[in-house]
Amino acid sequence: MNLPKTTGQSTGYLYGFLCAFFSAVMIVLIKRVQESLPTLSILVVVLAVAALVLSVVMFTGGRHRVLAKVSVRGWVWVGGIAASTFFCYWTFFAAIDLLDPTVASFLGRAETLVTIAFGVAFLGERFRKVEIVGAVLVLFGVGVIRYTGGVEISKGFVLCIVSCVLWGVTEGLAKVAVKHASPLFFTWGRTVLLAPAFWATAIASDQGLVLPDSTRLWVLVIALSLSGPVVARYLYMKCLTLLPVSRAALINQSQPIFVAAIAGIALGVLPGVREWIGGGVIIAGCLVLVWERKNNR
C-alpha cells in the first residue's frame, strides 16, 4: 500500500532524525571501544556482527526472495558501494581515534559540500550563487577547527577530511543505487562484503586481529555493530526512498548535536569554544547549501 505524500514525508523525516541519533551513538561508542581495541580489529568485529544480524533478517520471513529480483546492475552497485565504504569506514574510525567525537562529527558535515560538488561535476547539476556562500562558510568553519590543533589533531583532521570526501561521493552514489534494489539488500550486501575485507586487512596489519577480552567490551562492540552499520544505515536508505537526497542531508546536519549530548553524558567530554564556533559555521554553511538546493529543485 502506498503512503499518502504527507505521511510518506513525515515518515521520511522520522527515519532521518533516527538515523542521525543512531549515527551519533555509533560515534561515541567507537571512541569508547578504541580505548581497548585497535581500529581495524573494531571494524572486523563490528562488521562481522552486523553481517550476521543482517543475514538473519534477510533469510527469515521470506525476505531472501528479493535476491532473485536483483539485476546484475544491482549487484554491481552493491559491490561498488562496498568498496567505497571500506575506505570511508577505515578513515573515519581512524579519525575518531585522534579527535573529540563531536569535532569529528562537525568536520564530517563537510561531506554535504562534497556530495553537491559531485552532483555538479558528474550529474550535470548547477552550482548557484547562494551556494557559493554556503561553501565558503563550510570551508571557513573547517579552517577554524583546524586552527585549534597541534600535531595529533592535525593528523586526525586530515583523516576526517579524507573520510568526508569519500562519504560525500558514496552518499551521492547511494541515491542512484536504491533505484536498482531495496535498501535492505544494499545494507546487507555491503556489510557482508565489508566483513571479510576488513578481516583480511587486520590479519595482514602489524597489530593483527585483537578480539574483545571481557563481557563488557563485547556488549559495547555489539551495540556499536547494531547502532551503525545495521540500524543507522538501514534508516538512511529508507529515508532516501521517501525524501529527496537534499532533505535527507538537511536532517543529517543534526548529528553533531546528538553526538555532543551523548558524549557529554557518556564520556564527559565536550569541544572547546573555538571548536563549537567552527562547527556551528560548518552547520550553517551546510544548511545554506541544502536549503538553496531544495528550494531550486
C-alpha positions as CSV (number, residue, x, y, z in Angstrom):
1,M,0.0,0.0,0.0
2,N,1.3,3.4,-1.0
3,L,1.5,6.0,1.8
4,P,-0.1,9.5,1.2
5,K,2.5,12.0,0.2
6,T,2.4,13.9,3.5
7,T,2.5,10.7,5.5
8,G,5.4,9.4,3.5
9,Q,7.4,12.6,4.0
10,S,6.7,12.6,7.8
11,T,7.9,9.0,7.9
12,G,11.0,10.0,5.9
13,Y,11.8,12.8,8.4
14,L,11.4,10.4,11.3
15,Y,13.8,8.0,9.6
16,G,16.3,10.8,9.0
17,F,16.3,12.0,12.6
18,L,16.6,8.5,14.0
19,C,19.5,7.8,11.6
20,A,21.2,10.9,12.9
21,F,20.7,9.8,16.5
22,F,21.9,6.2,16.0
23,S,24.9,7.5,14.0
24,A,25.8,9.7,17.0
25,V,25.5,6.7,19.3
26,M,27.9,4.9,16.9
27,I,30.5,7.7,17.0
28,V,30.5,7.8,20.8
29,L,30.8,4.0,21.1
30,I,33.7,4.0,18.6
31,K,35.6,6.4,20.9
32,R,34.9,4.3,24.0
33,V,35.9,1.0,22.4
34,Q,39.1,2.4,20.9
35,E,40.4,2.7,24.4
36,S,40.7,-1.1,24.4
37,L,41.0,-2.3,20.8
38,P,42.8,-1.3,17.6
39,T,40.7,0.4,14.9
40,L,41.0,-2.5,12.3
41,S,40.0,-5.1,14.9
42,I,37.0,-3.0,15.9
43,L,35.9,-2.8,12.3
44,V,36.3,-6.6,11.9
45,V,34.1,-7.5,14.9
46,V,31.6,-4.7,14.2
47,L,31.0,-5.7,10.6
48,A,31.0,-9.4,11.4
49,V,28.3,-9.0,14.0
50,A,26.4,-6.7,11.7
51,A,26.7,-9.1,8.8
52,L,25.4,-11.9,11.0
53,V,22.4,-9.9,12.2
54,L,21.5,-8.7,8.7
55,S,21.8,-12.2,7.3
56,V,19.3,-13.5,9.9
57,V,17.0,-10.6,8.9
58,M,17.5,-11.3,5.2
59,F,16.9,-15.0,5.3
60,T,13.8,-15.1,7.6
61,G,10.3,-14.1,6.8
62,G,10.8,-14.7,3.1
63,R,12.9,-11.6,2.6
64,H,15.6,-13.5,0.8
65,R,13.2,-13.7,-2.2
66,V,14.3,-10.2,-3.0
67,L,17.7,-11.6,-4.1
68,A,16.2,-13.3,-7.1
69,K,14.8,-9.9,-8.3
70,V,18.1,-8.1,-8.1
71,S,19.5,-7.3,-11.5
72,V,23.2,-7.7,-12.5
73,R,23.4,-3.9,-12.3
74,G,22.1,-4.1,-8.7
75,W,24.9,-6.5,-7.7
76,V,27.5,-4.3,-9.4
77,W,26.2,-1.3,-7.5
78,V,26.4,-3.1,-4.1
79,G,30.0,-4.1,-4.9
80,G,30.9,-0.5,-5.8
81,I,29.2,0.9,-2.7
82,A,31.0,-1.7,-0.5
83,A,34.4,-0.8,-2.0
84,S,33.9,2.9,-1.4
85,T,32.5,2.3,2.1
86,F,35.6,0.3,3.0
87,F,37.8,3.4,2.9
88,C,35.0,5.6,4.4
89,Y,34.9,3.4,7.5
90,W,38.7,3.0,7.8
91,T,39.5,6.7,7.6
92,F,36.5,7.8,9.7
93,F,37.3,5.3,12.6
94,A,41.0,6.3,12.5
95,A,40.0,10.0,12.7
96,I,37.7,9.5,15.7
97,D,40.7,7.8,17.5
98,L,42.5,11.1,17.3
99,L,39.7,13.7,17.7
100,D,37.0,14.7,20.1
101,P,33.9,12.8,18.8
102,T,31.8,16.0,18.5
103,V,34.6,17.7,16.5
104,A,34.8,14.6,14.2
105,S,31.1,14.9,13.7
106,F,31.3,18.6,12.9
107,L,34.0,18.1,10.4
108,G,32.0,15.2,8.9
109,R,29.2,17.6,8.0
110,A,31.5,18.9,5.2
111,E,30.5,15.8,3.2
112,T,27.4,17.7,2.2
113,L,29.6,20.1,0.2
114,V,31.4,17.1,-1.4
115,T,28.0,15.5,-2.3
116,I,26.8,18.7,-4.0
117,A,30.1,19.1,-5.8
118,F,29.9,15.5,-7.0
119,G,26.4,16.3,-8.4
120,V,27.7,19.4,-10.2
121,A,30.8,17.6,-11.6
122,F,29.2,14.3,-12.7
123,L,25.4,14.6,-12.7
124,G,25.0,17.9,-14.6
125,E,23.7,19.9,-11.6
126,R,24.2,23.6,-11.3
127,F,26.1,25.4,-8.5
128,R,24.2,28.6,-7.7
129,K,25.5,31.8,-6.3
130,V,23.9,31.4,-2.9
131,E,25.5,28.0,-2.6
132,I,28.9,29.7,-3.0
133,V,28.2,31.4,0.3
134,G,27.4,28.1,1.9
135,A,30.6,26.5,0.5
136,V,32.7,29.4,1.9
137,L,31.1,29.0,5.3
138,V,31.8,25.3,5.4
139,L,35.4,25.8,4.4
140,F,35.8,28.7,6.9
141,G,34.4,26.5,9.7
142,V,36.8,23.7,8.8
143,G,39.6,26.2,8.9
144,V,38.6,27.4,12.4
145,I,38.6,23.9,13.7
146,R,42.0,23.1,12.1
147,Y,43.5,26.2,13.7
148,T,42.9,24.8,17.2
149,G,45.1,21.8,16.8
150,G,48.6,20.6,17.2
151,V,50.3,17.6,15.6
152,E,47.8,15.0,16.9
153,I,44.7,16.8,15.8
154,S,46.3,17.7,12.5
155,K,46.6,14.0,11.6
156,G,43.0,13.4,12.8
157,F,41.9,16.5,10.8
158,V,43.4,15.1,7.6
159,L,41.9,11.7,8.1
160,C,38.5,13.2,8.8
161,I,38.6,15.4,5.7
162,V,39.6,12.4,3.5
163,S,36.7,10.5,5.1
164,C,34.3,13.4,4.2
165,V,35.3,13.3,0.6
166,L,34.8,9.5,0.4
167,W,31.4,9.6,2.3
168,G,30.2,12.5,0.1
169,V,30.9,10.6,-3.1
170,T,29.4,7.4,-1.6
171,E,26.2,9.1,-0.5
172,G,25.8,10.6,-3.9
173,L,26.1,7.2,-5.4
174,A,23.7,5.7,-2.9
175,K,20.8,7.7,-4.2
176,V,21.3,6.2,-7.6
177,A,21.9,2.7,-6.1
178,V,18.5,2.5,-4.4
179,K,16.8,2.7,-7.7
180,H,18.2,-0.8,-8.6
181,A,17.4,-2.7,-5.4
182,S,15.8,-2.4,-2.0
183,P,17.5,-0.6,1.0
184,L,17.7,-4.0,2.9
185,F,19.5,-5.6,0.1
186,F,22.1,-2.8,-0.1
187,T,22.6,-2.7,3.6
188,W,23.0,-6.5,3.8
189,G,25.1,-6.9,0.7
190,R,27.5,-4.1,1.5
191,T,28.1,-5.4,5.1
192,V,28.6,-9.0,4.0
193,L,31.3,-7.9,1.6
194,L,33.0,-5.5,4.1
195,A,33.4,-8.0,6.9
196,P,35.8,-10.4,5.2
197,A,37.6,-7.4,3.5
198,F,38.4,-5.9,6.9
199,W,39.3,-9.3,8.4
200,A,42.0,-9.9,5.7
201,T,43.3,-6.3,6.2
202,A,43.5,-6.7,10.0
203,I,45.3,-10.1,9.7
204,A,47.8,-8.5,7.4
205,S,48.4,-5.5,9.6
206,D,51.2,-5.1,12.2
207,Q,48.8,-5.3,15.2
208,G,46.9,-8.4,13.8
209,L,43.4,-9.2,14.9
210,V,42.6,-8.4,18.5
211,L,39.3,-9.6,19.9
212,P,37.4,-8.2,23.0
213,D,38.6,-9.8,26.2
214,S,35.7,-9.1,28.5
215,T,31.9,-9.4,28.5
216,R,31.6,-5.6,28.9
217,L,33.7,-4.9,25.9
218,W,31.7,-7.5,23.8
219,V,28.5,-5.7,24.8
220,L,29.9,-2.3,23.7
221,V,31.1,-3.7,20.4
222,I,27.8,-5.5,19.7
223,A,25.9,-2.2,20.5
224,L,28.3,-0.4,18.1
225,S,27.6,-3.0,15.4
226,L,23.9,-2.6,15.7
227,S,23.7,1.2,16.0
228,G,25.9,2.0,13.0
229,P,26.1,-0.5,10.1
230,V,22.7,-2.1,10.8
231,V,20.2,0.5,12.2
232,A,21.6,3.8,11.1
233,R,22.5,2.7,7.6
234,Y,19.1,1.0,7.0
235,L,17.3,4.1,8.3
236,Y,19.2,6.3,5.9
237,M,18.5,4.1,2.9
238,K,14.8,4.1,3.9
239,C,14.9,7.9,4.3
240,L,16.3,8.2,0.7
241,T,13.3,6.2,-0.6
242,L,10.8,8.8,0.9
243,L,12.7,12.1,0.6
244,P,15.0,13.8,-1.9
245,V,18.7,13.5,-1.0
246,S,18.8,17.2,-0.2
247,R,16.2,16.9,2.5
248,A,17.9,13.8,3.9
249,A,21.2,15.8,4.0
250,L,19.4,18.7,5.7
251,I,18.2,16.4,8.5
252,N,21.6,14.8,8.9
253,Q,23.1,18.1,10.0
254,S,21.6,17.5,13.4
255,Q,24.0,14.7,14.1
256,P,26.7,16.8,15.9
257,I,24.1,17.9,18.4
258,F,23.2,14.3,19.3
259,V,26.9,13.5,19.5
260,A,27.7,16.4,21.8
261,A,24.8,15.4,24.2
262,I,25.7,11.7,24.2
263,A,29.5,12.3,24.5
264,G,28.9,14.8,27.3
265,I,26.9,12.3,29.3
266,A,28.8,9.0,28.5
267,L,32.4,10.3,28.1
268,G,32.3,13.6,30.0
269,V,33.9,15.4,27.0
270,L,32.8,18.5,25.1
271,P,34.5,20.6,22.4
272,G,36.2,23.9,23.2
273,V,34.7,27.3,22.4
274,R,36.6,27.6,19.1
275,E,35.6,24.2,18.0
276,W,31.9,24.9,18.8
277,I,32.2,28.1,16.7
278,G,33.9,26.3,13.8
279,G,31.3,23.5,14.0
280,G,28.4,26.0,14.1
281,V,29.8,27.8,11.0
282,I,30.1,24.4,9.2
283,I,26.5,23.5,10.0
284,A,25.3,27.0,8.9
285,G,27.1,26.6,5.6
286,C,25.6,23.1,5.1
287,L,22.1,24.5,5.9
288,V,22.6,27.2,3.2
289,L,23.8,24.6,0.7
290,V,21.0,22.2,1.3
291,W,18.1,24.7,1.7
292,E,19.1,26.5,-1.5
293,R,19.3,23.3,-3.5
294,K,16.0,22.1,-2.0
295,N,14.2,25.3,-3.0
296,N,15.5,25.2,-6.6
297,R,14.8,21.6,-7.4
